[in-house]
Amino acid sequence: MESEFQIITTEDGSPSVTWTNADGLSESMHNKKGALSESLFIYHHAISLVTNKGWTPRFLSVGLGLGYNELIICGHCLQHRIPLAEVSIRSFESSAFLRQNFLDWLQGKAPNKSQLDWWKLYYDITESISKHFGTSSTEVKKYLAGLLMLGQWELSKELTPQTVFTETYSAILFDAFSSQVSPALWSEEFLSGFIFDAASPNCVFVTYAAKGTLNRALRQHGFIMEEQQGFGGKRQSTFALRVANSLTAKPL
Ligand SMILES: C[S@@+](CC[C@H](N)C(=O)[O-])C[C@H]1O[C@@H](n2cnc3c(N)ncnc32)[C@H](O)[C@@H]1O
C-alpha cells in the first residue's frame, strides 16, 4: 500500500506526495512550486474569513492527504486564541493508509520502520505551519489531537453521493484530486447535492481548481464567485462566498 505514495520535496522546501494508482495514473497532492505555499495561498484566506466574520468555526476538509489544511486551521485558531471548545472539523480521506498513518502520528505512536519517513514528513509540515503562525509544532499537534479526543475532529472515509451530513459548515476546503483521477467528485450533479447538504447559510467554498461544473453548482445555491488567482502559474482557483441575507432572516 505504501508503495503507491512517493514522498517528494516541493520548491518551497515543504514535503508532498505523488500518488500512483494500479493503472499507473499519477497525481501530485500539491503544486510542485510549494505544498505549504499552495495550501496557505488557497485555503488560509477562507479559514481567516470564517473567524474574522465571527461565523461558527466549523470546517469541512475534503482530502486529508498529509493534513496541511487541518494543521493550518489549528495554527490559525491558536494564533487567534480561539478556544478548542468552539472549533470543529470534519475531514474526508479515501485512503485507509493516509488516514491511519496520520492518526498514528497524531496520537503519538512510535513509528515502525516503514513509517519513519512519514513521521519526519508530518513533523516538518507541523513545524513549518507553526512557524508561519508564530506558535510551536507541539501546540499545533496538541490542538488537533485535542479536537480528536473531544470528538470535534471527525475523520471520515470516502466522500460519496451517499454521504450523510447531519451538520453544515462555514468553510468548505475542497482539496480532492483532479477530475481526471476523481471524475465523480467534480460532476455538477454531485457538487450541487454536496453543497446543498454541507454548506451553512454563511459559507465560503474554496478549492485550487476552477471548473464550470463547480461554478454552476455554487451559483445554483446562492454563492457569489470572487475573482481568485490560481497558485504557481495557474490562471484561476475558486473562492465563492454565500452570506445569509439578514433582511430575510426570521426574527428571533
Ligand atoms: C490533493 S490531495 C489532498 C491534499 C491535502 N489537503 C493535504 O493538505 O495534504 C487529495 C486527497 O483526496 C483523497 N481523496 C480522493 N478521493 C476522495 C474521496 N472521494 N473522498 C475523500 N478523499 C478523497 C486522496 O486520497 C488524497 O489524499
Ligand as a Chemical Component Dictionary entry (heavy atoms), coordinates in Angstrom:
data_LIG
# 
_chem_comp.id                   LIG 
_chem_comp.type                 NON-POLYMER 
_chem_comp.pdbx_formal_charge   0 
_chem_comp.three_letter_code    LIG 
# 
loop_
_chem_comp_atom.comp_id 
_chem_comp_atom.atom_id 
_chem_comp_atom.alt_atom_id 
_chem_comp_atom.type_symbol 
_chem_comp_atom.charge 
_chem_comp_atom.model_Cartn_x 
_chem_comp_atom.model_Cartn_y 
_chem_comp_atom.model_Cartn_z 
_chem_comp_atom.pdbx_ordinal 
LIG C1  C1  C 0  -4.913  16.942 -3.302 1  
LIG S1  S1  S 1  -4.828  15.664 -2.125 2  
LIG C2  C2  C 0  -5.215  16.473 -0.621 3  
LIG C3  C3  C 0  -4.069  17.186 -0.006 4  
LIG C4  C4  C 0  -4.354  17.550 1.424  5  
LIG N1  N1  N 0  -5.415  18.523 1.571  6  
LIG C5  C5  C 0  -3.143  17.993 2.182  7  
LIG O1  O1  O 0  -3.197  19.062 2.761  8  
LIG O2  O2  O -1 -2.149  17.288 2.189  9  
LIG C6  C6  C 0  -6.349  14.806 -2.423 10 
LIG C7  C7  C 0  -6.677  13.759 -1.392 11 
LIG O3  O3  O 0  -8.035  13.369 -1.597 12 
LIG C8  C8  C 0  -8.139  11.995 -1.328 13 
LIG N2  N2  N 0  -9.398  11.556 -1.985 14 
LIG C9  C9  C 0  -9.603  11.174 -3.260 15 
LIG N3  N3  N 0  -10.903 10.876 -3.474 16 
LIG C10 C10 C 0  -11.542 11.103 -2.295 17 
LIG C11 C11 C 0  -12.893 10.969 -1.842 18 
LIG N4  N4  N 0  -13.853 10.585 -2.674 19 
LIG N5  N5  N 0  -13.174 11.258 -0.568 20 
LIG C12 C12 C 0  -12.196 11.648 0.281  21 
LIG N6  N6  N 0  -10.905 11.790 -0.089 22 
LIG C13 C13 C 0  -10.580 11.524 -1.346 23 
LIG C14 C14 C 0  -6.866  11.418 -1.873 24 
LIG O4  O4  O 0  -6.568  10.149 -1.312 25 
LIG C15 C15 C 0  -5.854  12.493 -1.499 26 
LIG O5  O5  O 0  -5.276  12.215 -0.261 27 
# 
loop_
_chem_comp_bond.comp_id 
_chem_comp_bond.atom_id_1 
_chem_comp_bond.atom_id_2 
_chem_comp_bond.value_order 
_chem_comp_bond.pdbx_ordinal 
LIG C1  S1  SING 1  
LIG S1  C2  SING 2  
LIG S1  C6  SING 3  
LIG C2  C3  SING 4  
LIG C3  C4  SING 5  
LIG C4  N1  SING 6  
LIG C4  C5  SING 7  
LIG C5  O1  DOUB 8  
LIG C5  O2  SING 9  
LIG C6  C7  SING 10 
LIG C7  O3  SING 11 
LIG C7  C15 SING 12 
LIG O3  C8  SING 13 
LIG C8  N2  SING 14 
LIG C8  C14 SING 15 
LIG N2  C9  SING 16 
LIG N2  C13 SING 17 
LIG C9  N3  DOUB 18 
LIG N3  C10 SING 19 
LIG C10 C11 SING 20 
LIG C10 C13 DOUB 21 
LIG C11 N4  SING 22 
LIG C11 N5  DOUB 23 
LIG N5  C12 SING 24 
LIG C12 N6  DOUB 25 
LIG N6  C13 SING 26 
LIG C14 O4  SING 27 
LIG C14 C15 SING 28 
LIG C15 O5  SING 29 
# 
